[in-house]
């Protein structure tokens, strides 16, 4: 059984100056939210991680 087709993810955007990767544009955005996560393993030892969220509204136009 096959899964429904999903649209391809396109990580590049055409700009007037040329082709730019979305990750390059997002690197310039400041972190908006930091969230600490703490978990315990099966032995009861604590471990943690920090989730950093950044977002920005970007207009992406389809290629002509």
C-alpha positions as CSV (number, residue, x, y, z in Angstrom):
1,X,0.0,0.0,0.0
2,X,1.5,3.3,-1.0
3,X,1.1,6.6,1.0
4,X,-0.5,9.6,-0.6
5,X,1.9,11.7,-2.7
6,X,3.2,14.8,-0.9
7,X,4.5,17.9,-2.6
8,X,8.3,18.1,-2.8
9,X,10.1,20.2,-0.3
10,X,12.2,22.8,-2.1
11,X,14.9,24.3,0.2
12,X,16.0,26.9,-2.4
13,X,14.3,30.2,-3.2
14,X,14.9,32.3,-6.3
15,X,15.7,35.9,-5.4
16,X,16.6,38.8,-7.6
17,X,20.2,38.4,-6.6
18,X,20.3,34.7,-7.4
19,X,19.5,31.4,-5.7
20,X,19.5,31.5,-1.9
21,X,18.9,28.6,0.5
22,X,16.2,29.1,3.1
23,X,18.6,28.0,5.8
24,X,20.9,30.9,4.9
25,X,18.1,33.4,5.4
26,X,17.0,31.8,8.7
27,X,20.6,31.9,10.0
28,X,20.2,35.7,10.2
29,X,17.0,35.5,12.3
30,X,17.4,35.7,16.1
31,X,16.2,33.0,18.3
32,X,12.6,33.9,19.5
33,X,12.0,31.1,22.1
34,X,14.2,28.9,24.2
35,X,12.6,25.9,26.0
36,X,14.4,23.7,28.4
37,X,13.5,20.0,28.3
38,X,14.5,17.5,31.0
39,X,14.2,13.8,30.7
40,X,15.2,10.7,32.8
41,X,16.6,7.5,31.4
42,X,15.7,4.0,32.7
43,X,18.3,4.3,35.5
44,X,16.7,7.6,36.7
45,X,19.6,9.8,35.6
46,X,18.6,13.3,34.4
47,X,19.5,14.6,31.0
48,X,18.5,17.8,29.4
49,X,18.3,19.7,26.1
50,X,17.5,23.2,25.0
51,X,15.1,23.7,22.1
52,X,15.6,27.0,20.3
53,X,12.8,28.2,17.9
54,X,13.3,30.9,15.3
55,X,10.7,31.9,12.7
56,X,10.2,34.5,10.1
57,X,7.6,35.3,7.5
58,X,9.1,34.7,4.0
59,X,7.4,35.1,0.7
60,X,8.1,32.3,-1.7
61,X,7.0,32.8,-5.3
62,X,6.7,29.8,-7.7
63,X,9.1,29.7,-10.5
64,X,7.9,31.1,-13.8
